[in-house]
């Protein structure tokens, strides 16, 4: 049996705003040539994107960056199922839930990790926590979560 070592393309920090992305400002279309030199169909197994697809967590930014990711995946001969994103600090809307975020940051270090994690996932409310804080903080990431759900179908809302 032939052994296979998975290969991945790691991308991050596109900082797509509603006008022009960092990628386009700095690279123009050179990324297409570079990707063509590095890869052909079947060379990469996965694309991992580790944060800051957007500039300020706005839905329009995620829509614009989708075009870039689709082009990368098409060039590599991969489907969205082979794309694994993680949010960065620019992928959340910092204009939402700021005071609740500060309150939550003060409480989390004193909480039991298991209880806090379960609560953040929709579980029971730990003593001293407020569900409104969780909802406000999660609203900051709504555009990103909607984008992931729409393209990948990996989140349940």
C-alpha positions as CSV (number, residue, x, y, z in Angstrom):
1,X,0.0,0.0,0.0
2,X,1.3,3.4,-1.0
3,X,1.7,5.9,1.8
4,X,0.3,9.4,1.3
5,X,1.5,12.5,3.2
6,X,-1.3,15.2,3.1
7,X,-0.2,18.5,1.9
8,X,-1.8,21.8,2.7
9,X,-1.7,25.4,1.5
10,X,-1.7,27.8,4.4
11,X,-3.2,31.3,3.8
12,X,-4.0,34.1,6.2
13,X,-4.5,37.8,6.5
14,X,-6.2,38.9,3.4
15,X,-7.9,41.8,5.2
16,X,-10.6,42.2,2.5
17,X,-12.5,45.4,2.9
18,X,-15.5,46.5,0.9
19,X,-13.3,48.2,-1.8
20,X,-9.8,46.7,-2.4
21,X,-8.2,43.8,-0.5
22,X,-4.7,43.8,0.9
23,X,-3.9,41.0,-1.5
24,X,-4.9,43.0,-4.5
25,X,-3.1,46.2,-3.3
26,X,0.2,44.3,-2.6
27,X,0.1,41.4,-5.1
28,X,-2.2,42.4,-7.9
29,X,-2.7,39.2,-9.8
30,X,0.8,37.8,-9.1
31,X,-0.8,35.4,-6.6
32,X,-2.4,33.5,-9.5
33,X,1.0,33.1,-11.2
34,X,2.6,32.1,-8.0
35,X,-0.1,29.5,-7.2
36,X,0.2,28.2,-10.8
37,X,4.0,27.7,-10.3
38,X,3.5,26.0,-6.9
39,X,0.6,23.7,-7.6
40,X,-1.4,21.8,-10.1
41,X,-4.5,19.7,-9.5
42,X,-3.8,16.9,-7.0
43,X,-0.7,18.6,-5.4
44,X,-2.5,20.0,-2.4
45,X,-5.1,18.1,-0.2
46,X,-6.3,21.0,2.0
47,X,-6.4,24.8,2.1
48,X,-6.2,26.2,5.7
49,X,-7.0,29.8,6.2
50,X,-6.1,31.1,9.6
51,X,-7.8,34.4,10.1
52,X,-8.5,37.9,8.9
53,X,-10.3,37.2,5.7
54,X,-12.2,40.4,6.3
55,X,-11.1,43.8,7.5
56,X,-13.9,44.7,9.9
57,X,-16.2,41.7,10.1
58,X,-18.8,43.1,7.6
59,X,-20.9,40.7,5.4
60,X,-19.9,42.5,2.2
61,X,-16.2,41.8,3.0
62,X,-16.9,38.1,3.3
63,X,-18.8,38.1,0.0
64,X,-15.8,39.7,-1.7
65,X,-13.3,37.3,-0.3
66,X,-15.4,34.3,-1.4
67,X,-14.4,35.1,-5.0
68,X,-10.7,34.8,-4.0
69,X,-11.1,31.5,-2.2
70,X,-13.2,30.0,-5.0
71,X,-10.4,30.9,-7.5
72,X,-7.8,29.3,-5.2
73,X,-9.8,26.1,-4.8
74,X,-10.6,25.9,-8.5
75,X,-6.9,26.3,-9.4
76,X,-6.0,23.5,-6.9
77,X,-8.8,21.2,-8.1
78,X,-10.4,21.2,-4.6
79,X,-14.0,21.6,-3.3
80,X,-15.1,23.7,-0.4
81,X,-15.0,20.5,1.7
82,X,-11.2,20.8,1.6
83,X,-11.2,24.4,2.9
84,X,-10.7,24.9,6.6
85,X,-11.0,28.5,7.9
86,X,-10.5,29.9,11.4
87,X,-11.6,33.4,12.3
88,X,-9.2,36.1,13.2
89,X,-9.6,39.3,15.1
90,X,-10.6,41.2,11.9
91,X,-13.3,38.7,11.1
92,X,-15.5,40.0,14.0
93,X,-17.5,43.2,14.1
94,X,-15.8,45.0,17.0
95,X,-18.6,47.6,16.9
96,X,-21.0,45.1,18.4
97,X,-21.1,43.9,22.0
98,X,-18.0,45.8,23.1
99,X,-19.1,46.4,26.7
100,X,-20.4,42.8,27.0
101,X,-17.1,41.5,25.6
102,X,-15.1,43.4,28.3
103,X,-17.4,42.1,31.0
104,X,-17.0,38.5,29.7
105,X,-13.2,38.8,29.4
106,X,-13.2,39.7,33.1
107,X,-15.2,36.7,34.1
108,X,-13.8,33.9,31.9
109,X,-10.4,33.6,33.7
110,X,-12.2,32.9,37.0
111,X,-14.6,30.3,35.5
112,X,-14.2,26.6,35.1
113,X,-13.2,26.0,31.5
114,X,-15.6,23.2,30.9
115,X,-18.6,25.2,32.2
116,X,-17.6,28.3,30.2
117,X,-17.1,26.3,27.0
118,X,-20.4,24.5,27.4
119,X,-22.1,27.8,28.0
120,X,-20.6,29.5,25.0
121,X,-21.9,26.5,22.9
122,X,-25.4,27.2,24.2
123,X,-25.3,25.1,27.4
124,X,-26.4,26.0,31.0
125,X,-25.4,29.4,32.4
126,X,-22.6,29.3,34.9
127,X,-23.0,31.2,38.2
128,X,-22.1,34.9,37.7
129,X,-22.6,34.8,33.9
130,X,-25.3,36.5,31.8
131,X,-26.7,35.0,28.7
132,X,-27.0,38.5,27.2
133,X,-23.2,38.8,27.3
134,X,-22.9,35.6,25.4
135,X,-25.4,36.6,22.8
136,X,-23.8,40.1,22.3
137,X,-20.4,38.6,21.9
138,X,-21.6,35.9,19.5
139,X,-23.3,38.6,17.4
140,X,-19.9,40.0,16.7
141,X,-19.1,36.9,14.8
142,X,-22.4,36.5,13.0
143,X,-21.3,37.7,9.6
144,X,-18.3,35.2,9.7
145,X,-20.5,32.4,10.9
146,X,-23.1,33.0,8.2
147,X,-20.3,33.1,5.6
148,X,-18.9,29.8,6.8
149,X,-22.3,28.2,6.9
150,X,-23.2,29.5,3.5
151,X,-20.1,28.2,1.8
152,X,-19.2,25.2,3.9
153,X,-22.4,24.1,5.6
154,X,-20.3,23.2,8.7
155,X,-22.1,25.3,11.4
156,X,-25.6,24.7,12.7
157,X,-26.5,28.4,12.8
